[in-house]
Amino acid sequence: MKPLTLQLPEHIRRSLEAEARRSNTNLEDCAIALLESMLAPQDDPLANLIGTLTADTDDIADRHDNYLGDAIQGEFGRE
């Protein structure tokens, strides 16, 4: 392992100390475990679909809220 020195804001250090006490570990092991869990690949059930779908528009990422809103309004408008 390589050493890494961090300057932590006091509130983060207190939270890390509390987590280390809760998990009965030292600060270093606790910080490593938290970083590993944050950086580990997430099991996303939709990850295999990324890049496999097509659409008639290319702005879905920018306007997804608008499209969802339109779809919801369409559902309620039919009732």
Helices and strands as residue ranges (DSSP letters): H 10-22, H 27-39, G 47-49, H 60-77
